[in-house]
Amino acid sequence: MSQENRHNYEYDVDLAGPTAPARVVRLVGNNKRVLEVGAGPGSITKMLKGAGNCRVTGLEIDDTAIVKLKEFCESVYKADLNDPAWPELLADEAPYDVIVAADVLEHVYNPLAVLKGMAGIADNHGEVVISLPHVGHNAIIACLLDEDFQYRDWGLLDRTHIRFFGLKNMQQLFTDAGLKIVEAQFVITRPEDSEFANKWSGLAANVRAALAGNKHGEVYQVVVRAVAATRADAAVDLMSIPVERSAGVTDAGGLARRLARRFLSEGARQKIRSMMGK
């Protein structure tokens, strides 16, 4: 695939990896009937169908993304999640085992209304799997301390993000939607390995040392599995989950490989490896 034809939210997913998309696919599981909300061009959908043998219905608003998404879905609905009537599109659909929204709620004006819509579709038997970016990451704090909120085309400050969440905000969001979190995983990224590495390195050494004590300062994204609050499953408190410290990217080459996985297709990466004799 040429880079010219590559959608901004089109990327490869290494199912064995620690990324949020990989964690979402693993939490969904195999042989499920899935509704993917805000599915984009199908980066996660492709893995749900292929590796997970899931049957997927996709919801998406972008026409360019829908063209790519259709390949991986049983059916696709064009939907504006800011329209509270969007669940009505699925009135004639059979029940879903899992409803997925991977890094979607931060793009809508009323995340609670959208999550309530998902909870209604899941009803009492289904599950909701969601990933959200964490605004409490130390890299974002570094941007704030520098008085420079650097919006860009991807990452924690994607220029299309209009809502932001700390861990307590996430917990309350699910509670208010009538859901409870029953499983949660943190995606860990050191600030020096993030897209805001320059902001982090620009902080005074004593400030970086102080922020190193921020328990959740390396939590880049949160991936959760939730069910109806009325179910008997034990609830999980996000603030109480142990946080593993990242081993980090130890050299510039490691960071380059991480960025290449985000921006380049597998074909492009293979060409680069061939040119480098690897």
N, C-alpha and C positions, 0 to 999 in steps of 0.2 A: 504494500500500500504506500503510495507516495505521500509525503508529508503535506502536500497541498490539499489532498483529499481527506486528511485526518481531522476528525472532529476534536474540539478542545478537550472534551471529556472522554476521549477514546484512549484507552491504555490497556496494557497487558496485565494479567493477574497471575502471579505465582501462588498457587494454592497452598504451598508449603511455607510461604513467607509470613512475616509479621504485620503486613499492611492491613489497613481497615477493610479494603475490598475482599482480601483473602479470608479475613476473620468473619465477615458477613456471610460469605459462601459456606464456610464451615459451620457456622451457627444454624444456617437454614437446613443443612443436611441433605439427604438424598431422597429421590422419589416423592417429592412434595408437589402439591399444587400451589403455585406462588403468584401473588400479585406484587409486581415491582412498581412502586410509585416514584415518578421522576426518574425513569430508567435511562434517560440519555440515549446515547448511541448503542447501548447494549454491552458495555464492557463487563459488567457483572452478570448480566442476563446470559451472555454467551457461556459463562462458566456454570451457571445454575443449570442450564440446559445440557451442556456437554458433559462436564465432570459429575454433576449432581443428578443427571437424568430427571430433572424437574420439568413440569409443564408450567410455563410462565405466561401470564397476562401482563402486558406493559402499559403504563400510563406515562405520557410525555406530551409536552407542549410544542417542542421545537421540530419543525417539519424536516429539517436536514437530519436530525437525530432519528426521527421516526423511520426514515427510509432505511437506515442501517439496522434499527432495532427490530424491524419486522422479520428479519431472517431468523431470529432466535425466539420468537414468541408465537404462541397459538393464536393470540389476538392482541391488537394494539388499539388503544383509545387515545385520541387527542384530548387532553384535559388541562385546564388551567386550575391549579391547586388553590389559587386565590379566590376562585369562585366556590362558595360553600356548597353548591349543588353538585360538585364533581362525583360524590359517591353514587349519585343516581344513575350514572353511566353503567354501573355494574349491577343494577337491580335484577337483571335476568341471568346473571352468572351464578354458577354453583359455588358453594363455600370454598374458601381458600384455607390451606393449612398454615401458610405463613404470608404475612404482608411485610414487604421490605421497603425501606427508604434509606438509601445510602448517601449520606451527606446531602440531604434534600431540605430538611426543615429550616436550615439557616437561610434558604433562598426565598422563603415565603413570608408574607406580611403577618399572618396569624398562625404560627406553628401549632398552637394549642388546638385550633379548629381543625387543622389538617390531621393532627394526631388523633383527635376525637373521631374523625371520619374513619381513620384506619382502625381504631378500636371497635367501632361499630361494625365494620366489615368482618373483623376477626371474630367478633361475638365472644362466646364463652369457650369455644373449642380451639380457636386459632391462636397463633403467636405473632408477635410483631418483632422484627429485627431491624434495628436502626443504628446508624453511625452518625456522630456529630463531632465537629471540630471543637476544641477546648480553648476558650479565650483566655484562660488562666495560665497558658504556657509561658515560660520565662522569656521566650523570644518576643511575645507580644508585650510583656512588661518592659522589655528593653526598648521597644518602639515607643511606648508611652513615655518612658523616662527621657527619651530623646525628642519628645514632642513631634513625632513623625510617624503617623499611621500609614504605612506603605501598602496601599492596595495594589494588587497585581492580578495576573490572569489565572492564578491557581493558588492553592495553599490556604493557610489559616485566614488570610485577608484577601481571598478571592474578591474581586471588585463587584461580583454579583451577590455577595453575602449582605443581607439586610438585618439579620438577627444574630445575636451572639450569646453563648451559654457558658457559665461556669458549672461546676459539678452540682452545686446545690440547685441551680436553675434547671438543670437536666432532670434531677430527681423530682422536683416539684412539677415539672411539665408532665411527666408520666402519671404522677399522682392525680393531678387535675384532670387528666384525660381518662381516669378510671382504670388505669393500668398499674401494674407493679413490675419492677425490674426483678427478674429471677436469675439472670446471669449477665455479667459485665466484664469486659476486657479493655485494658488500656493499651493504646498504641504509643510507644515511648520513642521520643526523638530528642536528643540533646539540642539545646539552642544553637550550639556551634555547628550542628549538622543540618540545621533548618534553612529555609529560604531567607531567614533574617540573621544569618551568621555575622554579617557585617555590623548589624546593630548590637549584637551581643558582644562582639570583640571590642566595640567602641566604648563599652561601659568601663568605668574604673574598676580595678581589680578587687577593691573592697566591696563594691556593689555586687559584682559577680559572686563573690564569696558569700555575701549575705543571701542572695537569691538561691544559692546552692542548697540552702536549708528549706526551701519551699518544697514541701512533700510532693505536690502535684505539678511542679514546675516543668517536668519533662513529659507530662501527659499531653500528647499532640491531638489525639482523637479518642473518643470513647465509643465502643461498640456494645450494644445491649440487646438482650432478648427479654421481651416483656409479655405478660399475659394479663387477662382480666383480673382486676383487684379482688374479685369474689372467689377466685380459685384458691385451692389449698396450698399451692406452691409457696415455699419460703421466699420472702422478699430479700433483696440485696440493697445495702446502703452504699452508694458510690463513695462517700467520704471515708468509709471504713475499709475499703479494699486495699490490700497491700500493694505498694508500688515498687516494681523492679526497676533498678537503675540501668540505663542503657550502657552497653559496652562501647557504643559510639562508633562513628566512622573514623578510623585512625589515620587516614591519609587523604590527600586530595583525590587520588584515584578512586577510593571508595565512595566519596561524595559524588564524583562524576558518574560512577556506575548507577548510583541511586537516581540521579537526575535523568540519566539516559533511559532507565526503565520507565520513568514518568512521561518522557516526551517523545521517545523514538519507538517505532514499531519493531517487532522482532526481526523482520527482514533487514531493516536499517542497522540494527545492532549486529546482526550476523555479518553484514558487509564490513562494518568497522572492525570486528574481530578478525575477519579474513585479511584485511589490509594490514593489521598489526601482527599478523602471523600467530593468532591465538585461537 
